[in-house]
């Protein structure tokens, strides 16, 4: 697909890489997203998708779970080795195993096919807000952010520079993991329930699947220390102050 020239002074359209093996679904989703102004590149299998992703220039990666040669979960893992680009997984059935596997691999969110175009676009916009931390869409976390470094034991969170370190060593976080940590850091010692986190971190204006919260917390614990985020059974999670 050839690039469309962008008029001078106008921001380039968001680029989405869609990896889907079903040609009919691939074409229909790509066409629907293009109608919303997105630039869409496509691939029909996991290995081709990985190759095109490595070519660069993509703002969001939209992956089907079931792909030939390299499935969506494997592709997501490969991407996460070198990139924090937002990843949205698509599952045909929404089976728990598919969802959990995708989120554990580093995906930021998932949708169940067939998905309404308006819902898909809303999820993509949410991913982009998390990745860019745009001022126009700032959540209470961004609104309260100050030029300071918050310290919790061996964990340091630079809320202005959006950098995290543990024991003096930098910690690489995906956009959703970083936004989740910022939410915890803005409320140290306070229990945050899953629905609250869905609203503030995932920007869900409707009831979402709380599994995305649990799996993201698990990934975050692996990077900042399992003891740093405490589970309060029946309520939610909280960040330990010390």
C-alpha positions as CSV (number, residue, x, y, z in Angstrom):
1,X,0.0,0.0,0.0
2,X,1.6,3.3,-1.1
3,X,1.8,6.1,1.4
4,X,-0.6,9.0,1.0
5,X,1.1,12.4,1.0
6,X,0.3,14.5,4.0
7,X,-0.4,18.2,3.4
8,X,2.1,20.5,5.0
9,X,1.2,21.5,8.5
10,X,-1.2,18.6,9.0
11,X,-0.2,15.8,11.3
12,X,0.4,12.4,9.7
13,X,-2.5,10.0,10.2
14,X,-2.2,7.2,12.8
15,X,-0.7,4.1,11.3
16,X,-2.1,0.7,12.2
17,X,-0.6,-2.6,11.3
18,X,-3.4,-5.2,11.0
19,X,-2.4,-8.8,11.1
20,X,-5.3,-11.1,10.2
21,X,-5.3,-14.3,8.2
22,X,-8.9,-14.1,7.0
23,X,-8.9,-12.1,3.9
24,X,-12.5,-11.0,4.1
25,X,-12.1,-9.8,7.7
26,X,-8.8,-8.2,6.9
27,X,-10.2,-6.1,4.1
28,X,-13.4,-5.1,5.9
29,X,-11.6,-4.0,9.1
30,X,-8.9,-2.2,7.1
31,X,-11.6,-0.4,5.0
32,X,-13.6,0.5,8.2
33,X,-10.5,2.0,9.9
34,X,-9.5,3.9,6.8
35,X,-12.9,5.6,6.8
36,X,-12.0,6.9,10.3
37,X,-8.9,8.4,8.9
38,X,-6.3,5.8,9.9
39,X,-3.6,4.6,7.6
40,X,-3.7,0.8,7.6
41,X,-1.0,-1.7,6.5
42,X,-1.9,-5.4,6.6
43,X,-0.4,-8.8,6.8
44,X,-1.9,-12.3,6.4
45,X,0.3,-14.3,8.7
46,X,2.5,-13.8,11.8
47,X,5.9,-13.9,10.2
48,X,4.9,-11.4,7.5
49,X,3.4,-9.2,10.2
50,X,6.6,-9.3,12.3
51,X,8.6,-8.4,9.2
52,X,6.4,-5.4,8.4
53,X,6.3,-4.3,12.0
54,X,10.1,-4.2,12.0
55,X,10.1,-2.0,9.0
56,X,8.8,0.7,11.4
57,X,6.3,3.5,11.3
58,X,3.4,1.8,13.0
59,X,1.6,3.5,15.9
60,X,-0.7,0.5,16.9
61,X,-0.5,-3.2,16.2
62,X,-3.9,-5.0,15.8
63,X,-3.4,-8.8,16.0
64,X,-5.6,-11.8,15.5
65,X,-4.9,-14.6,18.0
66,X,-5.0,-17.4,15.5
67,X,-2.4,-16.8,12.8
68,X,-0.4,-19.2,10.5
69,X,3.3,-19.6,10.9
70,X,3.5,-17.5,14.0
71,X,0.4,-17.0,16.1
72,X,-0.7,-13.7,17.6
73,X,0.6,-14.5,21.1
74,X,4.0,-15.4,19.7
75,X,4.1,-12.3,17.5
76,X,3.2,-10.1,20.5
77,X,6.0,-11.6,22.5
78,X,8.5,-10.9,19.7
79,X,7.3,-7.3,19.4
80,X,7.6,-6.8,23.2
81,X,11.3,-7.8,23.1
82,X,12.1,-4.5,21.4
83,X,9.1,-2.3,21.4
84,X,6.4,-0.7,23.6
85,X,4.0,0.0,20.7
86,X,0.4,-0.5,21.8
87,X,-1.0,-3.9,20.9
88,X,-4.6,-4.8,20.6
89,X,-5.5,-8.5,20.3
90,X,-8.5,-9.9,18.5
91,X,-10.0,-13.2,19.7
92,X,-12.7,-15.0,17.8
93,X,-14.4,-16.4,20.9
94,X,-13.1,-14.5,23.8
95,X,-12.0,-17.7,25.5
96,X,-10.2,-17.2,28.8
97,X,-7.1,-19.0,27.6
98,X,-6.8,-16.8,24.5
99,X,-7.3,-13.6,26.5
100,X,-4.9,-14.5,29.3
101,X,-2.2,-15.7,26.9
102,X,-2.4,-12.5,24.9
103,X,-2.3,-10.2,27.9
104,X,0.5,-12.2,29.5
105,X,2.5,-11.9,26.2
106,X,2.3,-8.1,26.6
107,X,-0.9,-7.1,24.8
108,X,-2.5,-3.9,26.2
109,X,-6.1,-4.9,25.5
110,X,-8.3,-7.3,23.5
111,X,-11.6,-7.3,21.6
112,X,-13.8,-10.3,20.6
113,X,-14.7,-10.8,17.0
114,X,-16.9,-9.8,15.3
115,X,-16.4,-6.4,16.8
116,X,-18.4,-3.2,16.1
117,X,-16.3,-0.7,14.3
118,X,-17.2,2.1,16.7
119,X,-16.0,-0.1,19.6
120,X,-12.8,-1.0,17.9
121,X,-12.0,2.6,17.1
122,X,-12.8,3.6,20.7
123,X,-10.3,0.9,22.0
124,X,-7.7,2.2,19.5
125,X,-8.1,5.8,20.6
126,X,-7.8,4.6,24.2
127,X,-4.5,2.9,23.5
128,X,-3.2,6.0,21.8
129,X,-4.1,8.2,24.7
130,X,-2.2,5.8,27.0
131,X,0.8,5.8,24.8
132,X,1.0,9.6,24.2
133,X,-0.4,10.9,27.5
134,X,-1.9,13.8,25.5
135,X,-2.8,16.8,27.6
136,X,-6.2,17.2,26.0
137,X,-7.2,13.8,27.2
138,X,-5.4,13.9,30.5
139,X,-6.8,11.8,33.3
140,X,-6.6,12.9,37.0
141,X,-3.2,11.2,37.1
142,X,-1.8,13.6,34.4
143,X,-3.6,16.6,35.8
144,X,-1.9,16.0,39.2
145,X,1.5,15.3,37.8
146,X,4.3,17.5,39.1
147,X,8.0,17.8,38.2
148,X,9.1,15.4,40.9
149,X,10.3,11.9,41.5
150,X,8.3,9.7,43.8
151,X,10.2,7.1,45.7
152,X,8.7,3.9,47.2
153,X,11.5,1.8,48.7
154,X,13.9,0.9,45.9
155,X,11.4,2.0,43.3
156,X,11.6,5.6,41.8
157,X,8.9,7.0,39.5
158,X,9.7,10.2,37.6
159,X,6.1,11.4,36.9
160,X,7.4,14.3,34.7
161,X,10.0,12.5,32.7
162,X,7.8,9.3,32.7
163,X,10.8,7.2,33.7
164,X,11.0,4.4,36.2
165,X,13.9,2.8,38.0
166,X,14.4,0.1,40.5
167,X,17.5,0.0,42.6
168,X,19.0,2.6,40.3
169,X,18.5,0.5,37.2
170,X,16.0,1.7,34.5
171,X,12.8,-0.3,34.1
172,X,11.2,-0.5,30.7
173,X,7.4,-0.4,30.8
174,X,4.8,-0.7,28.1
175,X,2.5,2.3,27.9
176,X,-0.4,0.6,29.8
177,X,2.0,-0.7,32.5
178,X,3.4,2.8,32.9
179,X,0.0,4.4,33.1
180,X,-1.1,1.8,35.7
181,X,2.0,2.5,37.8
182,X,1.3,6.2,37.6
183,X,-2.2,5.6,38.9
184,X,-0.9,3.6,41.8
185,X,1.9,6.2,42.5
186,X,-0.7,9.0,42.6
187,X,-2.6,7.0,45.3
188,X,0.1,5.3,47.4
189,X,-1.4,3.1,50.2
190,X,-4.9,3.5,48.8
191,X,-6.8,0.5,47.6
192,X,-7.9,0.9,44.0
193,X,-10.6,-1.5,42.7
194,X,-10.6,-3.0,39.3
195,X,-13.5,-1.0,37.9
196,X,-11.8,2.2,38.9
197,X,-8.6,1.2,37.2
198,X,-10.5,0.3,34.1
199,X,-11.9,3.8,34.0
200,X,-8.7,5.7,34.8
201,X,-6.1,3.5,33.0
202,X,-8.0,1.8,30.2
203,X,-10.4,4.7,29.6
204,X,-13.4,2.4,29.5
205,X,-16.6,4.2,29.5
206,X,-18.4,0.9,29.9
207,X,-18.1,-2.2,31.9
208,X,-14.9,-3.9,30.8
209,X,-13.3,-7.2,31.5
210,X,-11.3,-7.0,34.7
211,X,-8.9,-9.7,33.6
212,X,-7.0,-7.0,31.7
213,X,-6.3,-5.3,35.1
214,X,-5.2,-8.5,36.8
215,X,-2.9,-9.5,34.0
216,X,-1.3,-6.0,33.7
217,X,-0.7,-6.0,37.4
218,X,1.0,-9.3,37.1
219,X,3.3,-8.0,34.4
220,X,4.0,-4.9,36.4
221,X,4.9,-6.9,39.5
222,X,7.5,-8.8,37.5
223,X,9.2,-5.6,36.6
224,X,9.0,-3.6,39.8
225,X,8.9,-6.3,42.4
226,X,6.0,-8.7,43.4
227,X,5.8,-7.2,46.9
228,X,5.4,-3.6,45.7
229,X,1.8,-4.0,44.7
230,X,-0.4,-5.6,47.4
231,X,-3.6,-7.5,46.7
232,X,-6.5,-6.7,49.0
233,X,-8.8,-9.6,48.6
234,X,-12.3,-8.7,47.6
235,X,-11.4,-5.1,46.9
236,X,-8.5,-4.5,44.6
237,X,-4.8,-3.5,44.7
238,X,-2.6,-0.9,46.4
239,X,0.9,0.3,46.1
240,X,3.0,-0.1,49.2
241,X,4.5,3.2,50.4
242,X,7.8,1.7,51.6
